Amino acid sequence: MQSNLFVCCLLLLCTALGEAATRKPKKQPAAEASNTAKADPEPTDASQPKTLARGWGDSIQWVQTYEEALAKCRELRKPLMVIHHLEDCPFSQELKKAFSADNMAQKLARDDFVMLNVVHPVADENQSPDGHYVPRVMFVDPSMTVRTDLAGRYSNRLYAYEAGDIPELITNMKKAKILLKTEL
């Protein structure tokens, strides 16, 4: 009972963090905005990830932005897999460990997909059809269609995957490949 309560609390925390990340900051008056901009230092390289992989698999070629991912998806005629996550979310961390440790998931990602992992919301609202929770995995085919039919096993968070759901994620990755070949 306590473990279920703990898992629920963690899921709610990750959901709240994901929704907080998507909120737009309040606009400041012009005078305050210019003063704040001068006072805030530029981000340093230490605050940036060392690679685009962010721990999800160094042998995979990752793209930097959603727009770049869509262009590559269309150019290479490969499906796009977008992993929405947060660095400080325990569920995201566990999924990352499981995904990076699974040889089949890594091989499929490396060979058959354009890959993007994001820690910030993307402008395409189709990437959050049932909320801005994390971790969330979505597939997009080269016709720019978000594959809402490729969902995980949870009815309340359709595109959520946990560390133990890697076999289901691999199944959906294979479906994304098969659907691509039969529909395009």
C-alpha positions as CSV (number, residue, x, y, z in Angstrom):
1,M,0.0,0.0,0.0
2,Q,2.8,2.4,0.9
3,S,4.7,1.6,-2.2
4,N,1.6,2.3,-4.4
5,L,1.2,5.6,-2.5
6,F,4.9,6.5,-3.1
7,V,4.6,5.7,-6.8
8,C,1.5,7.8,-7.1
9,C,3.2,10.7,-5.4
10,L,6.2,10.5,-7.7
11,L,4.0,10.3,-10.8
12,L,2.1,13.4,-9.6
13,L,5.4,15.2,-8.9
14,C,6.7,14.4,-12.4
15,T,3.4,15.5,-14.0
16,A,3.5,18.8,-12.0
17,L,7.1,19.4,-13.1
18,G,6.3,18.7,-16.7
19,E,3.3,21.0,-16.6
20,A,5.4,23.7,-14.9
21,A,8.0,23.4,-17.6
22,T,5.3,24.1,-20.2
23,R,3.9,27.3,-18.6
24,K,4.9,30.5,-20.3
25,P,6.7,33.0,-18.0
26,K,4.8,36.2,-17.1
27,K,5.7,39.2,-19.1
28,Q,7.7,41.9,-17.3
29,P,7.4,45.6,-18.0
30,A,9.9,46.7,-20.6
31,A,12.1,48.6,-18.0
32,E,12.3,45.6,-15.7
33,A,12.9,43.2,-18.6
34,S,15.9,45.1,-19.9
35,N,17.4,45.3,-16.4
36,T,16.8,41.6,-15.8
37,A,18.4,40.7,-19.1
38,K,21.6,42.6,-18.2
39,A,21.7,41.1,-14.7
40,D,21.2,37.4,-15.8
41,P,24.5,35.9,-16.9
42,E,24.7,33.9,-20.1
43,P,24.4,30.1,-19.6
44,T,27.7,28.4,-19.5
45,D,28.8,25.2,-21.1
46,A,28.6,23.5,-17.7
47,S,24.8,24.0,-17.7
48,Q,24.4,22.5,-21.2
49,P,24.4,18.7,-21.7
50,K,27.7,17.3,-22.9
51,T,26.0,15.4,-25.7
52,L,22.5,15.4,-27.2
53,A,22.1,11.9,-26.0
54,R,21.7,13.1,-22.4
55,G,22.3,9.5,-21.2
56,W,19.8,7.8,-23.5
57,G,22.4,6.2,-25.8
58,D,25.7,7.6,-27.0
59,S,25.8,5.3,-30.1
60,I,22.5,6.9,-31.4
61,Q,22.6,9.9,-33.6
62,W,20.4,12.5,-31.9
63,V,18.9,15.6,-33.4
64,Q,18.9,18.9,-31.5
65,T,15.5,20.4,-32.2
66,Y,12.0,19.2,-33.0
67,E,12.0,21.2,-36.3
68,E,15.3,19.6,-37.3
69,A,13.9,16.2,-36.4
70,L,10.8,16.7,-38.6
71,A,13.0,17.7,-41.5
72,K,15.3,14.7,-41.1
73,C,12.3,12.4,-40.7
74,R,10.9,13.5,-44.0
75,E,14.3,13.5,-45.8
76,L,15.4,10.1,-44.6
77,R,11.9,8.6,-44.7
78,K,12.3,7.2,-41.2
79,P,9.9,7.6,-38.3
80,L,10.7,10.1,-35.6
81,M,10.7,9.0,-31.9
82,V,10.5,11.8,-29.4
83,I,11.3,11.2,-25.8
84,H,9.9,13.9,-23.5
85,H,11.6,13.8,-20.1
86,L,13.0,15.8,-17.2
87,E,16.5,15.5,-15.8
88,D,15.2,15.5,-12.2
89,C,12.2,13.2,-12.6
90,P,12.9,9.8,-11.0
91,F,10.6,8.0,-13.6
92,S,12.5,9.7,-16.4
93,Q,15.8,8.6,-14.9
94,E,14.7,4.9,-14.5
95,L,13.3,4.8,-18.1
96,K,16.6,6.3,-19.3
97,K,18.6,3.6,-17.6
98,A,16.4,0.8,-18.9
99,F,16.3,2.2,-22.5
100,S,20.1,2.8,-22.6
101,A,20.8,-0.7,-21.2
102,D,18.5,-2.5,-23.7
103,N,20.4,-3.7,-26.8
104,M,17.3,-4.1,-29.0
105,A,16.0,-0.6,-28.1
106,Q,19.4,0.9,-28.8
107,K,19.7,-0.9,-32.2
108,L,16.2,0.0,-33.4
109,A,16.8,3.7,-32.3
110,R,20.2,3.8,-34.0
111,D,19.2,2.1,-37.3
112,D,15.6,2.8,-37.9
113,F,14.6,6.1,-36.3
114,V,15.3,9.8,-36.2
115,M,15.8,10.3,-32.5
116,L,15.1,13.3,-30.3
117,N,15.0,13.6,-26.5
118,V,13.7,16.8,-25.1
119,V,13.6,18.3,-21.6
120,H,11.5,21.2,-22.7
121,P,8.1,21.4,-24.4
122,V,7.8,21.5,-28.1
123,A,5.6,23.9,-30.0
124,D,3.6,21.1,-31.6
125,E,0.5,20.6,-29.4
126,N,0.1,17.2,-31.1
127,Q,3.0,16.1,-29.0
128,S,0.9,16.3,-25.8
129,P,-2.5,15.0,-26.8
130,D,-3.3,13.9,-23.2
131,G,-1.1,16.2,-21.1
132,H,2.5,17.4,-20.5
133,Y,3.6,14.6,-18.2
134,V,7.0,12.9,-18.4
135,P,8.3,10.5,-19.4
136,R,6.3,10.5,-22.6
137,V,7.3,8.8,-25.9
138,M,5.6,9.8,-29.1
139,F,6.2,8.6,-32.7
140,V,5.8,10.8,-35.9
141,D,5.9,9.4,-39.4
142,P,7.5,11.1,-42.4
143,S,4.1,12.4,-43.5
144,M,4.3,14.5,-40.3
145,T,1.5,12.5,-38.6
146,V,1.8,12.0,-34.9
147,R,1.1,8.4,-34.3
148,T,-1.4,8.6,-31.4
149,D,-2.3,4.9,-32.1
150,L,1.1,3.8,-30.8
151,A,0.5,4.2,-27.1
152,G,1.8,2.5,-23.9
153,R,-0.2,0.4,-21.5
154,Y,-1.6,3.1,-19.2
155,S,-5.1,4.4,-19.8
156,N,-4.6,7.6,-17.8
157,R,-1.2,8.5,-19.4
158,L,-1.4,7.0,-22.9
159,Y,2.2,7.7,-23.9
160,A,3.9,7.0,-20.6
161,Y,6.4,4.2,-20.2
162,E,8.2,3.0,-17.1
163,A,11.5,1.2,-16.8
164,G,9.7,-2.2,-16.9
165,D,7.8,-1.2,-20.1
166,I,10.8,-1.5,-22.4
167,P,9.4,-4.6,-24.2
168,E,6.2,-2.7,-24.9
169,L,8.2,0.3,-26.2
170,I,10.2,-2.0,-28.5
171,T,7.0,-3.4,-29.8
172,N,5.7,0.1,-30.6
173,M,9.0,0.9,-32.2
174,K,8.6,-2.1,-34.5
175,K,5.0,-1.2,-35.2
176,A,6.1,2.3,-36.2
177,K,8.6,0.8,-38.7
178,I,6.0,-1.6,-40.1
179,L,3.2,1.0,-40.4
180,L,5.7,3.3,-42.1
181,K,6.4,0.7,-44.8
182,T,2.7,-0.2,-45.3
183,E,1.2,3.3,-45.2
184,L,3.7,5.4,-47.2
